[in-house]
Amino acid sequence: MLNNKTILITGGTGTFGKAFVSYVLEHYEPKKLIIYSRDEFKQFLMKNEFQKYADKLRFFIGDVRDKERLERAFEDVDYVIHAAAMKQVPACEYNPDEAIKTNIHGAQNVTAAALDAGVKKVVALSTDKAVNPVNLYGGTKLVSDKLFIAANAYAGKKETCFSIVRYGNVAGSRGSVIPFFKNILDQGGQELPITDYRMTRFWISITQGVELVIKALEEANGGETFISKIPSFKITDLAEAMLPGCKMPEVGIREGEKLHEIMVTEEDAPNTYEYDKHFIIFPQMVWNNRQMPNPNGLGKKVPEGFSYSSGNNKQWLSVEEIRERLQHLELEH
């Protein structure tokens, strides 16, 4: 599907962007991959990292806040992956205006530019924090998700369709619990602090995140939210896997933090279908015949009252399974 296509990734120098570019170059023959971001130094480093693919890559300095720049960048682009965002919870709380400009106004600019340029498909990256948000980052991403879903209403007879991919913190990503614990151990620490003994998280690798985006590119008709079926783990089990027998003082939940990562709420259940390896939340409002729920008939509607979170998951990693995964995990730098 991606062969001979031009694909643009906003925020393309980030962890997802680099993983996506690497995966696409390994499995497909794209016509062109455009890296759209505002950090020239990161673009310089990425250009050197992918030097042997120089004929396939283009680096475009720009900010999603700048609609005119997006319009220029989107010319003759087939697919757009929207990964640019302010993601750090404390930074968004302290700089709310900036978070709104990037995460909300930026989403408006991406949808408008994609429609004007005739982009075929746009996939936006969401987060568990957009579900029942308790912090500003989650609030801005909730609005962003709604903007991308509603953008399908403006497509009219154009082919352009917008969909969303949602997952939580990637295992080993900056600011997440695994590198936090590792830093304590590297400094000789003998105990690992737990914010709340009940806390759970999903385990998703960056490759799984990329594959979910490609599935959305292949299958989306407009307005869907794609969610992977992945295992959960207890934070206490993670600590035991990293330092067997360690002390685990309970230090209290942090501001803006949740006990569990929530992907599908009970309110979403009437529009949610389960597939072999993922869920899809279909839009409550549809604007064309392409957007009918479960178009291929392969999904099973989830029961009334269904919800999907890291706390009520059916798949769980044991301490031994966590330890095995840690051995093959590359931490984000």
N, C-alpha and C positions, 0 to 999 in steps of 0.2 A: 504493500500500500504506500509506503514512503519512498519507493524507488522513483527517481527522476522528479521528486517534489522539492519545492523550496519551503523550508521550515524556519520560523523565527522564534526564538526563546527570549522573552523579557526576563531580566535578572539572570541572564544566561551564564554569568561567571560564578554563580553560586554552586553549592554542592549538587543540587538537582541538575542545574544546567550542564555542568561538566559530565555528570553521570549519563544524562540523556544523550548528549553529543557522542560520548564514547560508545554507548549502546547502539545508537542509530548507525554510526559509521561501521560498527562491527557486523551488524545484521542486515543492513540495507545499502542501497546505492542512491543516496539522495542527490538531487541536482545541486542544492546549496543549503547550508545551515548558517543562519544569521544570528549572531550573538548580540543582543541589544541590552546594554547596561550603561551605567554612568561612571564606572570606575575604570579609568584608562590603565592604571597599573595592573589591575586584575586581568584586564583584557590582554595586556602585554604578556603576563605570565601564562595565560591560557593559550595564547597564540604560539608561544614557545613549546608548551606541553603537547600541542597537537600539530607540530610543525610538518609532519609527513602528510597531513591532510589539508595543507594550505590551499590547494585548489578548490576545496569544498567549503571552506569556512570564510565568513565575512564578519568583521567586527564593526559594530555600529554604536558610537557613543550617543547616548540619549537617556532621557528620564521619562517614565510613564506619565509624569505630570505635564509633559509637553506634547500636546495633541498634534501640533504641526509636525514635529519630529517623528512621531509615530506614523502619521500619514505618509511621510516620505519613506520610512523604513518598510511599511507594509505593501508597497507597490510590488505587484507580481508575486506575492507570497501566497502559497497554498494553505499552509497550516500555521497557527500561532499557539504557542504554549506560554501561558501567562504565569510566570513564577516570581516576578518582582513583587516585593512587599517589605514593609517594616514588620519584623517578626518578634523582636525581643519585647516581652511583656513589660518590664520596667521602663524601657525606652519609650514605649507607646504611652504609658501612663504619665510620664514626665513631659512628653512632647505630643500632646493629643492633636494639636493642629497639624503637625507634620505627618502623623499617622493617618489622619483623615485625608490629607492631600495625596499621599501615596496610595493608600489601600482602597479608598473610596473614589476620589476624583481620578486616580490612575485607572481604576477599573472602568469608569465612565469613558475615559479617553480611549482605552483599548477597544471597547465594544464599538464606539462610534467610528474609530479609524478602520476597524475590521469590516464593518458594514460598508463604509464608503469605498474601501479598496477591493471589495468583493472576495475577501478571504473565505475559503471553503469551510474550514472548521477551526474553532477556537476552544482550547481546553484550559480551564483555569484551575490552579492548585488551591485547594481549601485546607481546612484544619479542623481537628476535633474541637478546638477552642471557639469555633463559630457556632457550635451547638449549645444552646442555653448559655450564652456567654456571661462570664463573671468578670471580665476585664476588657479594657478598651480595644486591645488587639483583637480579641474574639468578636467584639461588637463591630469593628470595621470590616472584618472578614465575613461576618453574617451579611452585612449590607452589600459587600462585594459579590457574594454568592447570589443574592437576590437580583443584583444588577445584571449578572451574566445570564441568569435564567430568563429574566424579563426581556433581555436583548433579542431573544428569538421572536418576540412580538413585532419587532421592527424589520425583520428580514424580508417580509413580504414574499415576493416571488424569487428572491435571491436564494442561492444555495447555502449561504452562510448559516451555520448552526453553532450554538454555544453550549458547552457542557462543563461539568465540574468533576474533579477528582478529590476525594477527601481522605486524608490519613493523619495520624498523630505524629509525634516526634519520631524521627528515624533513629534506629538503634545506633548509638555512637556519635550522634550529631552534637555540634557545639551547644553547650548550655543544658544538655540533657543529663540524666542521672548517671549513666555509665562513665563518661569522662570525669564527672564530678567525683565519683567514688575512686576512680583510678588515680586522680590527682592526690587524693588523701593517702592512698596506699603508696604512691611514689615518694611521698614525703615522710614515709615511715609510720603513718597512722595505724593504730591497732583497733579502732572502732569506726563504724560507719553510721552517721546520723540518719535517722528515718523521720520524715516529717509526720507521717501517720502510719501506724502498723497495718491499717486496712488498705493502703494505697496500692493500686494496680496500674499497669500500662500494657498497651499492645506492643508486640515486637514486629516491626516491619523494616526490611532492608531497603537501601536506596534503589537497588535493582528492582525489587518488587514495586516500588513507587513508580519507577520508569515504565515498567510493564503495564501497570494499571493505566497510565496516561496513554500508552499506545493502544490499549484495548478501547479506551474512550474515543480515540481518533478513528478506530476501525468501526465502532458500533454506534456511536452517538447519532441521534436524529434531532436533538435539540432539547435542552432543559434538564437532562438527566444528571444525577449525582452518583458517581461510581465509588464504591467502598469495598476494599478487599476483605476477605475472610481470612484472618490471621490469628495466631495464638496470643494469649495474654500471659503475663507473669506478675507475681507479687514482688514488690520492691524488697521485702524482707528476704525472699528467695534469691533475688539478685545479689544482695549483700552477702548471703551465705555462700553463693557460688563464687564470689570474688575473694572473700576472706573467710574460709570455714571457721565456725566457732567464734566469730567476732562478736563484740558487744555492739548493740544497736540502740543507742539512746533515742527516745522519741522526742523530737524537738519542736513539733507543732507545724501545722500546714502554713505555707507561705501565702502572701497576698496574691490573689489572682490565680491560685492553684486549685485544682479539683482532685477529688479522691480517685476518680476513674476517667478514662478517656471515653467520651460518648460519641458515637457515630450516627446512630439512628434512634430517634426518640419515639415514644408511643404515639405522638401526634403525627409523625411521619409514616407510621405503619400502614395506613390505608392506601398509600401511594408507593409502597416498597415491595419489590419482588426479589426473591432469593434465587441465585444461580449456583452453579457448582463451586465456583471459587470467589464469588463476589455478590454484593447486593447492588441494586439500583433503586434510588428514590426517583420516581418520575414526577414531573411538575404537576402541581395542582391545577394549573390552567394551561391549556394547550391552544396553539395558534395555527396549526396546520395538521394535515393528515399524517405527516411523518412522525408526529410526536405522540401517537397513541401508546399507552402503556404496554409493555411486554410484546413488542411487535413481532418477534420471532416465535412466540409461544413457548419458549424454553424455560421461562422463569415460573416460580411458584409464589403466589401472593402470600406474604407473611401473615400470621394470625393476628386478630385484633388484640391490642395491648402489647404487641411485640416491641422490644427495644434491643439495641445492640451496643454494648459498652464493654470495656476491658474488665468490668466487674461481674457481668453476667454471661460472659463468653462460655462456649462449650469446649473450646480448645485451650489447654493450659500447658505451659512449659514447666517441667520439673527442675529442681536445682541442677541435676546432672545435665539436662538438656540445655539449660542456660549456660553452664560452664563450657559445654561443647561449642555452642555458638560464639561464645566470647573468644575462643581460640582462633576463630576465622574472621573476627570482626576488625575492620579498619576504622580507627577513630578519625573523625573530621578534625583538621587542623585549621 
